[in-house]
Amino acid sequence: MHRARRSRILATLGPASSTLERIRELAQAGADVFRLNFSHGAHADHAERYQQIRQVEAELGRPIGVLMDLQGPKLRVGRMAGGKVLLEAGQAFRLDLGSAEGDSTRASLPHPEIFAALEAGTELLLDDGKLRLRVEHFGADFAETTVLVGGPLSDRKGVNVPGVLLPISPLTAKDRADLAFGLELGVDWVALSFVQRPEDIREARELIGDQAWIMAKLEKPAAIEHLDAIVALADGVMVARGDLGVELPPQQVPVLQRRIVRAARKAGRPVVVATQMLESMITAPVPTRAEASDVATAVYEGADAVMLSAESASGQYPVEAVSIMDHIIGEVERDPAWRAGLEASHTPAEANTPDAICCALRRVAELLAPAAWPWPGAWCPCPLTKCMTWAR
């Protein structure tokens, strides 16, 4: 099952894509890697999907990668009286460690590590940024805030603390149990959520060793401050635009996407661009023109892979989403400007034998345009198989 394109497609499995037949259709439509999202589903569900992927892989005769995505720490408020309260802009609102149900004046925030990292003036985002609070006064177990942007606040909504390095490990007890299970299954990649610093990669490496490759999900602004060090320690990186877009102004996300892609290419690490790439295809059979341009832009920038989340996991048109992404990538890679752009961004070769040989191999391929290459779809052989580590 030969594919001429070089950029890869990650497809998330979920309720809309959990049968053997659907996984086969997705692979035939263009999916190269399947993502198992451990934020949802039981171990038995993931084990069944993993075995189905391996069955399809054997049937099609081409490697298919499996990426397990760890949930990571989830910071949430507690329960609210009646399930929901309304916060008004300008009002005072208290967050504390108390376990009582929240109301329009206070809410439980059972995360002492957040209070330990606060400063006066720090802004807290609730419910994916829909509500915004400013910290006025705080202590070890409370924070008095002013509501900057109000709205309804319901049970267990998420909390983001942009611009603050939280003293939290990226691996919770649940993640460690999930990781042990995934490694026993034989996953190829482990996506590490909530990465903030290089030490987070080292912590995961101690548990994973060489059993799987580590993909650092760059979703926290704190990680950008240590970008080069994180990229150097990880085996691959993911531009997780969803959470980045919550903690940063939206106009900064495209700039950071480009910066992360450049850093990964410079270090020779695979880089994935993810989140809302074909969002409208959750309910529509075709994407918007802006979404098609978004996918194309990621490929033009040099992304090694693009990812579908809800589009393939719970959307109404999962196969169509993979297929249109496959066609977009194909169109971009047939454009001479795509190859010219990648050539212009290559890290200069060094004066050593490996670089000299690889440069010569690339030049021979360009001059002779051979009909066959030992590794279809790749310019250069790579020791890491399973689809997402190939040389440009």
C-alpha beads as a LAMMPS data file, in Angstrom:
LAMMPS data file: protein, C-alpha beads

392 atoms
391 bonds

1 atom types
1 bond types

-500.0 500.0 xlo xhi
-500.0 500.0 ylo yhi
-500.0 500.0 zlo zhi

Masses

1 110.0

Atoms # bond

1 1 1 0.000 0.000 0.000
2 1 1 2.300 2.708 -1.327
3 1 1 1.930 6.411 -0.498
4 1 1 3.925 8.976 -2.397
5 1 1 3.328 11.844 0.029
6 1 1 5.846 12.539 2.749
7 1 1 3.772 14.392 5.356
8 1 1 1.790 12.065 7.593
9 1 1 -1.744 12.039 9.000
10 1 1 -2.643 11.239 12.621
11 1 1 -6.249 10.231 13.210
12 1 1 -7.765 10.029 16.688
13 1 1 -9.952 7.006 17.364
14 1 1 -13.196 7.359 19.284
15 1 1 -16.900 6.520 19.184
16 1 1 -17.147 7.312 15.461
17 1 1 -14.119 5.202 14.541
18 1 1 -13.857 2.271 16.916
19 1 1 -14.763 -0.665 14.668
20 1 1 -12.397 -2.778 12.620
21 1 1 -14.150 -1.750 9.403
22 1 1 -13.884 1.970 10.169
23 1 1 -10.207 1.727 11.171
24 1 1 -9.528 -0.066 7.881
25 1 1 -11.373 2.680 5.964
26 1 1 -9.392 5.392 7.728
27 1 1 -6.087 3.685 6.955
28 1 1 -7.039 3.242 3.315
29 1 1 -8.140 6.890 3.133
30 1 1 -4.723 8.069 4.321
31 1 1 -4.271 7.698 8.100
32 1 1 -0.664 6.783 8.930
33 1 1 -0.866 6.922 12.732
34 1 1 -3.768 6.293 15.096
35 1 1 -4.061 8.220 18.349
36 1 1 -5.522 6.546 21.432
37 1 1 -6.758 9.311 23.730
38 1 1 -6.377 8.085 27.312
39 1 1 -8.433 11.003 28.624
40 1 1 -11.421 8.856 27.647
41 1 1 -12.204 5.157 27.550
42 1 1 -11.281 2.119 29.618
43 1 1 -8.142 0.059 29.176
44 1 1 -10.173 -2.720 27.607
45 1 1 -11.461 -0.324 24.932
46 1 1 -7.954 0.840 24.051
47 1 1 -6.653 -2.725 23.975
48 1 1 -9.366 -3.729 21.522
49 1 1 -8.616 -0.774 19.243
50 1 1 -4.899 -1.494 19.406
51 1 1 -5.434 -5.086 18.264
52 1 1 -7.709 -3.873 15.473
53 1 1 -5.016 -1.462 14.278
54 1 1 -2.447 -4.243 14.187
55 1 1 -4.862 -6.451 12.252
56 1 1 -5.381 -3.711 9.657
57 1 1 -1.633 -3.147 9.523
58 1 1 -1.092 -6.816 8.669
59 1 1 -3.868 -6.785 6.067
60 1 1 -2.560 -3.686 4.274
61 1 1 1.096 -4.632 4.460
62 1 1 2.315 -1.199 5.546
63 1 1 3.434 0.052 8.971
64 1 1 0.811 1.914 11.009
65 1 1 1.891 3.868 14.068
66 1 1 0.047 3.918 17.393
67 1 1 0.311 6.960 19.653
68 1 1 -1.068 6.905 23.181
69 1 1 -1.961 10.366 24.463
70 1 1 -1.728 10.688 28.247
71 1 1 -4.304 12.875 29.960
72 1 1 -1.925 14.786 32.222
73 1 1 -2.993 16.928 35.198
74 1 1 -6.480 18.387 34.967
75 1 1 -7.019 21.512 37.059
76 1 1 -10.697 22.056 37.778
77 1 1 -12.995 23.905 40.139
78 1 1 -15.295 21.874 42.386
79 1 1 -19.042 21.447 42.201
80 1 1 -21.393 24.404 42.122
81 1 1 -24.716 24.750 43.940
82 1 1 -27.458 23.830 41.496
83 1 1 -24.826 22.794 38.969
84 1 1 -24.220 26.332 37.664
85 1 1 -23.799 29.917 38.900
86 1 1 -23.464 33.239 37.095
87 1 1 -20.450 35.495 37.627
88 1 1 -20.733 39.195 36.809
89 1 1 -17.830 41.312 35.563
90 1 1 -16.428 43.480 38.373
91 1 1 -17.623 41.333 41.262
92 1 1 -15.377 39.728 43.891
93 1 1 -14.962 35.972 43.729
94 1 1 -13.042 33.677 46.088
95 1 1 -11.295 30.413 45.293
96 1 1 -10.201 28.155 48.150
97 1 1 -9.438 24.591 49.197
98 1 1 -12.796 24.146 50.927
99 1 1 -14.932 21.208 49.815
100 1 1 -18.334 22.909 50.069
101 1 1 -20.294 23.505 46.874
102 1 1 -19.597 26.827 45.216
103 1 1 -21.964 29.738 44.729
104 1 1 -21.849 33.185 43.132
105 1 1 -19.238 34.362 45.679
106 1 1 -16.802 31.433 45.944
107 1 1 -15.800 28.069 44.533
108 1 1 -13.616 25.172 45.554
109 1 1 -10.254 24.880 43.812
110 1 1 -8.666 21.672 45.202
111 1 1 -5.175 22.381 43.867
112 1 1 -2.821 23.855 46.494
113 1 1 -0.035 23.963 43.899
114 1 1 -1.932 26.729 42.084
115 1 1 -2.106 28.918 45.203
116 1 1 1.611 28.279 45.826
117 1 1 2.485 29.712 42.395
118 1 1 0.227 32.792 42.390
119 1 1 1.228 36.435 42.418
120 1 1 -0.900 39.546 42.746
121 1 1 -2.225 40.423 39.321
122 1 1 -2.096 36.858 37.999
123 1 1 -5.036 36.077 35.742
124 1 1 -6.951 32.806 35.999
125 1 1 -8.947 31.436 33.091
126 1 1 -11.994 29.238 33.676
127 1 1 -13.902 27.046 31.230
128 1 1 -11.385 27.223 28.357
129 1 1 -10.926 30.952 28.803
130 1 1 -14.603 31.902 28.696
131 1 1 -14.289 33.438 32.174
132 1 1 -11.323 35.495 33.366
133 1 1 -10.365 36.382 36.954
134 1 1 -7.591 38.612 38.324
135 1 1 -5.918 37.685 41.622
136 1 1 -5.994 40.538 44.164
137 1 1 -4.919 38.792 47.372
138 1 1 -3.914 35.196 48.043
139 1 1 -2.565 32.786 50.613
140 1 1 -1.557 29.143 50.846
141 1 1 -5.168 27.990 50.621
142 1 1 -7.162 30.811 48.991
143 1 1 -7.228 33.534 46.369
144 1 1 -9.429 36.622 46.366
145 1 1 -10.110 37.639 42.775
146 1 1 -11.999 40.156 40.680
147 1 1 -14.065 38.893 37.760
148 1 1 -12.800 40.500 34.554
149 1 1 -14.967 38.546 32.129
150 1 1 -18.102 36.988 33.561
151 1 1 -20.501 34.297 32.507
152 1 1 -21.961 30.986 33.688
153 1 1 -19.673 28.701 35.698
154 1 1 -20.753 25.094 36.081
155 1 1 -19.392 22.002 37.840
156 1 1 -15.812 20.833 37.303
157 1 1 -14.822 23.401 34.701
158 1 1 -11.128 23.626 33.860
159 1 1 -8.723 26.218 35.208
160 1 1 -5.741 27.632 33.315
161 1 1 -3.003 29.797 34.814
162 1 1 -1.242 31.437 31.860
163 1 1 2.301 32.647 32.296
164 1 1 2.853 30.740 35.547
165 1 1 5.152 27.742 35.971
166 1 1 3.163 25.341 38.136
167 1 1 5.054 22.938 40.437
168 1 1 3.211 19.920 39.015
169 1 1 4.512 16.713 37.476
170 1 1 3.097 15.989 34.013
171 1 1 2.452 12.416 35.129
172 1 1 -0.441 11.807 37.524
173 1 1 -1.152 8.462 39.191
174 1 1 -3.668 7.779 36.414
175 1 1 -1.065 8.608 33.764
176 1 1 1.452 6.230 35.291
177 1 1 -1.076 3.391 35.298
178 1 1 -2.111 4.215 31.722
179 1 1 1.526 4.412 30.642
180 1 1 2.362 1.004 32.053
181 1 1 -0.647 -0.438 30.253
182 1 1 0.194 1.244 26.949
183 1 1 3.806 0.117 27.019
184 1 1 2.669 -3.436 27.696
185 1 1 0.401 -3.196 24.646
186 1 1 3.332 -2.057 22.525
187 1 1 2.455 1.506 21.494
188 1 1 5.022 3.251 19.308
189 1 1 4.660 6.791 20.690
190 1 1 3.712 8.326 24.046
191 1 1 2.330 11.878 23.873
192 1 1 3.195 13.664 27.107
193 1 1 0.715 16.351 28.156
194 1 1 1.325 19.390 30.380
195 1 1 5.019 19.683 29.512
196 1 1 6.465 22.830 31.095
197 1 1 10.225 22.214 31.323
198 1 1 12.978 19.796 30.215
199 1 1 12.797 17.946 33.527
200 1 1 9.304 16.730 32.545
201 1 1 10.785 14.848 29.576
202 1 1 13.509 13.350 31.754
203 1 1 10.894 12.146 34.249
204 1 1 8.947 10.404 31.502
205 1 1 12.119 8.939 29.995
206 1 1 12.954 7.217 33.272
207 1 1 9.653 5.333 33.046
208 1 1 9.556 4.738 29.285
209 1 1 13.210 4.078 28.507
210 1 1 13.509 2.798 24.948
211 1 1 10.130 1.048 24.900
212 1 1 8.497 3.901 22.966
213 1 1 9.284 7.364 21.620
214 1 1 8.210 10.439 23.563
215 1 1 6.220 13.194 21.889
216 1 1 6.181 16.410 23.918
217 1 1 2.860 18.224 23.613
218 1 1 3.636 21.928 23.635
219 1 1 0.463 23.372 25.104
220 1 1 1.796 25.507 27.984
221 1 1 3.419 28.910 27.412
222 1 1 6.028 27.984 30.034
223 1 1 7.311 25.279 27.680
224 1 1 8.103 27.851 24.986
225 1 1 10.649 29.460 27.318
226 1 1 12.557 26.132 27.266
227 1 1 11.699 25.186 23.700
228 1 1 15.111 24.152 22.390
229 1 1 15.943 22.082 25.479
230 1 1 12.584 20.281 25.374
231 1 1 12.894 19.590 21.647
232 1 1 16.414 18.217 22.161
233 1 1 15.257 15.765 24.855
234 1 1 12.027 14.597 23.197
235 1 1 11.801 12.264 20.203
236 1 1 9.101 14.437 18.621
237 1 1 6.923 17.450 19.441
238 1 1 3.294 18.376 18.939
239 1 1 1.967 21.909 18.500
240 1 1 -1.124 21.491 20.693
241 1 1 -2.920 24.618 19.547
242 1 1 -6.054 24.064 21.639
243 1 1 -4.562 24.743 25.055
244 1 1 -2.043 27.206 23.652
245 1 1 -4.985 29.147 22.271
246 1 1 -6.621 29.254 25.701
247 1 1 -3.595 30.575 27.570
248 1 1 -2.325 32.907 24.850
249 1 1 -3.989 35.509 22.629
250 1 1 -5.073 33.800 19.388
251 1 1 -2.859 36.034 17.253
252 1 1 0.230 34.578 18.957
253 1 1 -0.565 30.932 18.185
254 1 1 0.370 31.007 14.449
255 1 1 3.667 32.699 15.292
256 1 1 4.475 30.075 17.931
257 1 1 3.445 27.283 15.569
258 1 1 6.014 28.451 13.061
259 1 1 8.666 28.868 15.743
260 1 1 8.092 25.353 17.087
261 1 1 8.194 23.810 13.614
262 1 1 11.477 25.578 12.859
263 1 1 13.003 24.452 16.179
264 1 1 11.972 20.839 15.557
265 1 1 13.343 20.835 12.001
266 1 1 16.619 22.336 13.179
267 1 1 16.967 19.565 15.771
268 1 1 15.853 16.831 13.362
269 1 1 12.749 15.943 15.364
270 1 1 9.341 15.076 13.858
271 1 1 6.765 17.795 14.521
272 1 1 2.982 17.449 14.475
273 1 1 0.491 20.317 14.122
274 1 1 -2.786 19.535 15.895
275 1 1 -6.204 20.829 16.945
276 1 1 -9.136 22.206 14.947
277 1 1 -7.519 21.572 11.580
278 1 1 -10.800 20.512 9.965
279 1 1 -13.145 21.382 12.816
280 1 1 -16.190 22.042 10.637
281 1 1 -16.028 18.477 9.337
282 1 1 -17.310 17.229 12.674
283 1 1 -20.734 18.045 11.241
284 1 1 -20.094 18.871 7.565
285 1 1 -18.852 16.629 4.713
286 1 1 -16.426 19.267 3.393
287 1 1 -14.063 21.700 5.167
288 1 1 -14.087 25.461 4.969
289 1 1 -11.566 27.118 2.667
290 1 1 -9.814 28.541 5.715
291 1 1 -9.380 25.052 7.173
292 1 1 -7.948 23.734 3.912
293 1 1 -5.495 26.632 3.953
294 1 1 -4.611 25.881 7.582
295 1 1 -3.630 22.299 6.749
296 1 1 -1.710 23.442 3.685
297 1 1 0.127 26.125 5.658
298 1 1 1.310 23.579 8.227
299 1 1 2.712 21.388 5.441
300 1 1 4.347 24.342 3.671
301 1 1 5.994 25.320 6.967
302 1 1 7.572 21.868 7.198
303 1 1 5.321 19.988 9.637
304 1 1 5.974 16.255 9.442
305 1 1 2.380 15.412 10.317
306 1 1 -1.044 16.956 10.837
307 1 1 -3.616 15.590 13.250
308 1 1 -7.368 15.087 13.418
309 1 1 -9.026 15.030 16.843
310 1 1 -12.816 15.175 17.166
311 1 1 -13.082 15.132 13.359
312 1 1 -12.157 11.435 13.275
313 1 1 -13.003 10.461 16.863
314 1 1 -16.599 11.642 17.178
315 1 1 -17.444 13.492 13.976
316 1 1 -20.036 12.493 11.411
317 1 1 -17.515 12.280 8.545
318 1 1 -14.282 10.701 9.848
319 1 1 -13.255 8.974 6.607
320 1 1 -14.017 12.064 4.544
321 1 1 -11.898 14.186 6.917
322 1 1 -8.892 11.893 6.482
323 1 1 -9.427 11.743 2.733
324 1 1 -9.593 15.518 2.231
325 1 1 -6.509 15.981 4.426
326 1 1 -4.716 13.421 2.251
327 1 1 -5.686 15.362 -0.888
328 1 1 -4.615 18.714 0.587
329 1 1 -1.190 17.335 1.487
330 1 1 -0.840 15.820 -1.971
331 1 1 -1.582 19.127 -3.671
332 1 1 0.932 20.977 -1.516
333 1 1 3.698 18.430 -2.086
334 1 1 3.186 18.615 -5.853
335 1 1 3.859 22.344 -5.696
336 1 1 7.546 23.078 -6.486
337 1 1 7.408 25.898 -3.944
338 1 1 6.929 23.329 -1.158
339 1 1 10.190 21.545 -1.882
340 1 1 11.991 24.858 -2.468
341 1 1 10.825 26.100 0.929
342 1 1 12.089 23.000 2.694
343 1 1 15.419 23.205 0.905
344 1 1 15.827 26.805 2.012
345 1 1 15.233 25.890 5.659
346 1 1 17.696 22.996 5.868
347 1 1 20.254 23.109 8.642
348 1 1 23.650 23.590 6.943
349 1 1 25.662 20.384 6.595
350 1 1 28.714 19.956 8.769
351 1 1 32.143 18.869 7.585
352 1 1 31.836 15.204 8.572
353 1 1 31.401 11.887 6.795
354 1 1 27.684 11.251 7.564
355 1 1 26.641 14.727 6.382
356 1 1 28.768 14.417 3.251
357 1 1 27.239 11.038 2.352
358 1 1 23.667 12.235 2.937
359 1 1 24.235 15.383 0.889
360 1 1 25.598 13.258 -1.934
361 1 1 22.628 10.873 -1.744
362 1 1 20.171 13.736 -1.967
363 1 1 21.990 15.243 -4.911
364 1 1 22.082 11.896 -6.752
365 1 1 18.333 11.481 -6.243
366 1 1 17.646 14.989 -7.549
367 1 1 19.810 14.543 -10.649
368 1 1 18.768 11.015 -11.628
369 1 1 15.134 11.063 -10.421
370 1 1 15.106 7.281 -9.886
371 1 1 11.793 5.493 -10.393
372 1 1 12.283 3.602 -7.152
373 1 1 13.881 4.481 -3.833
374 1 1 14.628 1.859 -1.160
375 1 1 12.263 3.512 1.302
376 1 1 9.149 4.699 -0.599
377 1 1 8.084 8.177 0.348
378 1 1 11.364 9.103 2.018
379 1 1 14.404 10.973 0.811
380 1 1 16.742 9.244 3.187
381 1 1 16.545 6.005 5.216
382 1 1 15.784 6.454 8.873
383 1 1 16.440 3.869 11.602
384 1 1 13.144 4.727 13.300
385 1 1 10.298 3.003 11.501
386 1 1 6.587 3.257 12.185
387 1 1 5.737 6.217 10.095
388 1 1 6.622 9.497 11.781
389 1 1 10.410 9.645 11.712
390 1 1 11.621 10.108 8.194
391 1 1 14.240 12.389 6.763
392 1 1 13.253 15.437 4.762

Bonds

1 1 1 2
2 1 2 3
3 1 3 4
4 1 4 5
5 1 5 6
6 1 6 7
7 1 7 8
8 1 8 9
9 1 9 10
10 1 10 11
11 1 11 12
12 1 12 13
13 1 13 14
14 1 14 15
15 1 15 16
16 1 16 17
17 1 17 18
18 1 18 19
19 1 19 20
20 1 20 21
21 1 21 22
22 1 22 23
23 1 23 24
24 1 24 25
25 1 25 26
26 1 26 27
27 1 27 28
28 1 28 29
29 1 29 30
30 1 30 31
31 1 31 32
32 1 32 33
33 1 33 34
34 1 34 35
35 1 35 36
36 1 36 37
37 1 37 38
38 1 38 39
39 1 39 40
40 1 40 41
41 1 41 42
42 1 42 43
43 1 43 44
44 1 44 45
45 1 45 46
46 1 46 47
47 1 47 48
48 1 48 49
49 1 49 50
50 1 50 51
51 1 51 52
52 1 52 53
53 1 53 54
54 1 54 55
55 1 55 56
56 1 56 57
57 1 57 58
58 1 58 59
59 1 59 60
60 1 60 61
61 1 61 62
62 1 62 63
63 1 63 64
64 1 64 65
65 1 65 66
66 1 66 67
67 1 67 68
68 1 68 69
69 1 69 70
70 1 70 71
71 1 71 72
72 1 72 73
73 1 73 74
74 1 74 75
75 1 75 76
76 1 76 77
77 1 77 78
78 1 78 79
79 1 79 80
80 1 80 81
81 1 81 82
82 1 82 83
83 1 83 84
84 1 84 85
85 1 85 86
86 1 86 87
87 1 87 88
88 1 88 89
89 1 89 90
90 1 90 91
91 1 91 92
92 1 92 93
93 1 93 94
94 1 94 95
95 1 95 96
96 1 96 97
97 1 97 98
98 1 98 99
99 1 99 100
100 1 100 101
101 1 101 102
102 1 102 103
103 1 103 104
104 1 104 105
105 1 105 106
106 1 106 107
107 1 107 108
108 1 108 109
109 1 109 110
110 1 110 111
111 1 111 112
112 1 112 113
113 1 113 114
114 1 114 115
115 1 115 116
116 1 116 117
117 1 117 118
118 1 118 119
119 1 119 120
120 1 120 121
121 1 121 122
122 1 122 123
123 1 123 124
124 1 124 125
125 1 125 126
126 1 126 127
127 1 127 128
128 1 128 129
129 1 129 130
130 1 130 131
131 1 131 132
132 1 132 133
133 1 133 134
134 1 134 135
135 1 135 136
136 1 136 137
137 1 137 138
138 1 138 139
139 1 139 140
140 1 140 141
141 1 141 142
142 1 142 143
143 1 143 144
144 1 144 145
145 1 145 146
146 1 146 147
147 1 147 148
148 1 148 149
149 1 149 150
150 1 150 151
151 1 151 152
152 1 152 153
153 1 153 154
154 1 154 155
155 1 155 156
156 1 156 157
157 1 157 158
158 1 158 159
159 1 159 160
160 1 160 161
161 1 161 162
162 1 162 163
163 1 163 164
164 1 164 165
165 1 165 166
166 1 166 167
167 1 167 168
168 1 168 169
169 1 169 170
170 1 170 171
171 1 171 172
172 1 172 173
173 1 173 174
174 1 174 175
175 1 175 176
176 1 176 177
177 1 177 178
178 1 178 179
179 1 179 180
180 1 180 181
181 1 181 182
182 1 182 183
183 1 183 184
184 1 184 185
185 1 185 186
186 1 186 187
187 1 187 188
188 1 188 189
189 1 189 190
190 1 190 191
191 1 191 192
192 1 192 193
193 1 193 194
194 1 194 195
195 1 195 196
196 1 196 197
197 1 197 198
198 1 198 199
199 1 199 200
200 1 200 201
201 1 201 202
202 1 202 203
203 1 203 204
204 1 204 205
205 1 205 206
206 1 206 207
207 1 207 208
208 1 208 209
209 1 209 210
210 1 210 211
211 1 211 212
212 1 212 213
213 1 213 214
214 1 214 215
215 1 215 216
216 1 216 217
217 1 217 218
218 1 218 219
219 1 219 220
220 1 220 221
221 1 221 222
222 1 222 223
223 1 223 224
224 1 224 225
225 1 225 226
226 1 226 227
227 1 227 228
228 1 228 229
229 1 229 230
230 1 230 231
231 1 231 232
232 1 232 233
233 1 233 234
234 1 234 235
235 1 235 236
236 1 236 237
237 1 237 238
238 1 238 239
239 1 239 240
240 1 240 241
241 1 241 242
242 1 242 243
243 1 243 244
244 1 244 245
245 1 245 246
246 1 246 247
247 1 247 248
248 1 248 249
249 1 249 250
250 1 250 251
251 1 251 252
252 1 252 253
253 1 253 254
254 1 254 255
255 1 255 256
256 1 256 257
257 1 257 258
258 1 258 259
259 1 259 260
260 1 260 261
261 1 261 262
262 1 262 263
263 1 263 264
264 1 264 265
265 1 265 266
266 1 266 267
267 1 267 268
268 1 268 269
269 1 269 270
270 1 270 271
271 1 271 272
272 1 272 273
273 1 273 274
274 1 274 275
275 1 275 276
276 1 276 277
277 1 277 278
278 1 278 279
279 1 279 280
280 1 280 281
281 1 281 282
282 1 282 283
283 1 283 284
284 1 284 285
285 1 285 286
286 1 286 287
287 1 287 288
288 1 288 289
289 1 289 290
290 1 290 291
291 1 291 292
292 1 292 293
293 1 293 294
294 1 294 295
295 1 295 296
296 1 296 297
297 1 297 298
298 1 298 299
299 1 299 300
300 1 300 301
301 1 301 302
302 1 302 303
303 1 303 304
304 1 304 305
305 1 305 306
306 1 306 307
307 1 307 308
308 1 308 309
309 1 309 310
310 1 310 311
311 1 311 312
312 1 312 313
313 1 313 314
314 1 314 315
315 1 315 316
316 1 316 317
317 1 317 318
318 1 318 319
319 1 319 320
320 1 320 321
321 1 321 322
322 1 322 323
323 1 323 324
324 1 324 325
325 1 325 326
326 1 326 327
327 1 327 328
328 1 328 329
329 1 329 330
330 1 330 331
331 1 331 332
332 1 332 333
333 1 333 334
334 1 334 335
335 1 335 336
336 1 336 337
337 1 337 338
338 1 338 339
339 1 339 340
340 1 340 341
341 1 341 342
342 1 342 343
343 1 343 344
344 1 344 345
345 1 345 346
346 1 346 347
347 1 347 348
348 1 348 349
349 1 349 350
350 1 350 351
351 1 351 352
352 1 352 353
353 1 353 354
354 1 354 355
355 1 355 356
356 1 356 357
357 1 357 358
358 1 358 359
359 1 359 360
360 1 360 361
361 1 361 362
362 1 362 363
363 1 363 364
364 1 364 365
365 1 365 366
366 1 366 367
367 1 367 368
368 1 368 369
369 1 369 370
370 1 370 371
371 1 371 372
372 1 372 373
373 1 373 374
374 1 374 375
375 1 375 376
376 1 376 377
377 1 377 378
378 1 378 379
379 1 379 380
380 1 380 381
381 1 381 382
382 1 382 383
383 1 383 384
384 1 384 385
385 1 385 386
386 1 386 387
387 1 387 388
388 1 388 389
389 1 389 390
390 1 390 391
391 1 391 392
